Amino acid sequence: MRKDEGRKGDVLNSAANVLIPAILALRAMGYDVSRRYDGGREWWKAQTEMLEFGAEDPLSLLGLVALRERRGAKWRASDAEIDAVMQEFGLNG
């Protein structure tokens, strides 16, 4: 995390220095965090009694938790949302 000139707030980028804070944030949110290796691949898990999330790194794991918290149990995008975002970002091919 660093402060850029001309900005009023902090700038965070995906990098190694955010992995530990991501784990700490997940724990502060009440998740048990664990790591294992499966077929030579690192896999992270965050879980509570009701929810379980899995990802390749702690930052992605935190992103999944944030997605679920923000959008709720109906976190999936609708066809209309998919079309709109794909058009907005030129992902239509």
Backbone hydrogen bonds, N-H to C=O, Kabsch-Sander energy under -0.5 kcal/mol:
donor,donor_aa,acceptor,acceptor_aa,energy
2,R,11,V,-1.5
4,D,2,R,-0.6
4,D,9,G,-0.5
7,R,4,D,-1.5
11,V,2,R,-2.1
15,A,13,N,-0.7
18,V,15,A,-1.9
19,L,16,A,-1.2
20,I,16,A,-0.5
22,A,18,V,-1.8
23,I,19,L,-2.0
24,L,20,I,-2.6
25,A,21,P,-2.5
26,L,22,A,-2.3
27,R,23,I,-2.3
28,A,24,L,-2.4
29,M,25,A,-1.4
30,G,27,R,-1.7
31,Y,26,L,-2.3
32,D,47,Q,-2.9
34,S,45,K,-2.6
36,R,43,W,-2.5
38,D,41,R,-2.9
41,R,38,D,-1.2
43,W,36,R,-2.9
44,W,55,A,-3.4
45,K,34,S,-2.7
46,A,53,F,-2.1
47,Q,32,D,-2.1
48,T,51,L,-2.7
53,F,46,A,-2.7
55,A,44,W,-2.1
61,L,57,D,-2.0
62,L,58,P,-2.4
63,G,59,L,-2.0
64,L,60,S,-2.1
65,V,61,L,-2.1
66,A,62,L,-2.6
67,L,63,G,-2.5
68,R,64,L,-2.4
69,E,65,V,-2.6
70,R,66,A,-2.5
71,R,67,L,-2.7
72,G,68,R,-1.9
74,K,71,R,-0.6
75,W,72,G,-0.5
75,W,73,A,-0.6
82,I,78,S,-2.7
83,D,79,D,-2.6
84,A,80,A,-2.4
85,V,81,E,-2.5
86,M,82,I,-2.6
87,Q,83,D,-2.2
88,E,84,A,-2.6
89,F,85,V,-2.2
90,G,87,Q,-1.0
91,L,86,M,-3.1
92,N,86,M,-0.5
